[in-house]
Amino acid sequence: MRLIIAIPTTGRREIVAGTVRAIARQTRLPDLVLVVVARDTDIDPAALDDLPFPARIEHSQLGLTRQRNLALEQVMPDDLLLFLDDDFLMADDYLAELEKLFLDQADIVMATGTVLLDGIHGPGISLDAATAALLGPAAGQRRLVPVYNGYGCNMAVRGGPVVQLELRFDVALPLYGWLEDVDFSRRLSVAGRVVRSDALRGVHLGTKTGRVNGLRLGYSQIANPLYLMRKGSMHAARALRIMASNLAKNLLRSPWPEAGIDRRGRLKGNFRAFADLLRGQLRPERAAELE
């Protein structure tokens, strides 16, 4: 079993460099790290120098789903592929625990870790806070919990079913592909279990640089769930709940938005999506056309 890490990145040159170099602290080093970029400026090649594991830069078309797919194209049936966000930091035993999990339980096709802190819902997590959280004790019980989908910031897949089913992320979900992890998880779940493990611990910094603007995200908050519902990879009740939750948050918090979150832009994007829905023009790709 090769243990491969794929890190798609865009516009976060310094962040991704730190994330890659932090992998050197793992007690079980990866067999290969792929940093998938859309532009030459997305990473300094010197960031991959003197690492205790093989690492290389791969070039892809812009868009998270396309960048993830480039990594999938290189997977062999016996491989274990871990997708990491460029601002996700792992506890030092993460890869060792991940390998053990997939070797011990052959029916698991996807595993996602326990996110100790997630900066995506606020201004972001500082490196000091992340380091402190990762130095804390591991959970006494190593629980495995069945989940509907993996969380894209740290999501490992078994190579065999990916190759057999010829699975790829849906490129109709543009830019950073919001909910692409749900769609991929549900299609992979026909081959085995999708779980979350307490033994796989990490921190998602939620860095705000390089993120899609609020207008585009707001449009995706409506367009993507409806698209996945029609496609059959998301239950209607879940899609409607996601849309209602995001619309309510954007309405209530627009007058007093959280730091680093463009609630007004998201709300405007929600309304643009509903207008397109009424006109029969709603499609996820439209988000990339909005300014």
Sequence and secondary structure as in RCSB ss.txt:
>XXXX:A:sequence
MRLIIAIPTTGRREIVAGTVRAIARQTRLPDLVLVVVARDTDIDPAALDDLPFPARIEHSQLGLTRQRNLALEQV
MPDDLLLFLDDDFLMADDYLAELEKLFLDQADIVMATGTVLLDGIHGPGISLDAATAALLGPAAGQRRLVPVYNG
YGCNMAVRGGPVVQLELRFDVALPLYGWLEDVDFSRRLSVAGRVVRSDALRGVHLGTKTGRVNGLRLGYSQIANP
LYLMRKGSMHAARALRIMASNLAKNLLRSPWPEAGIDRRGRLKGNFRAFADLLRGQLRPERAAELE
>XXXX:A:secstr
  EEEEEEESS HHHHHHHHHHGGG SS  SEEEEEESSGGGS GGGGTT SS EEEEE  SSHHHHHHHHHTT 
 TT EEEEE TTEEE TTHHHHHHHHHHH TTEEEEEEEEEEEGGGSS   HHHHHHHHTS   SS  EEE SS 
 TTEEEEEHHHHHHHT    TTS TT TTHHHHHHHHHGGGSEEEEEEEEEEEE    TT   HHHHHHHHHHHH
HHHHHHTSS HHHHHHHHHHHHHHHHHHSSS  TT  HHHHHHHHHHHHHHHHHT   GGGGGG  
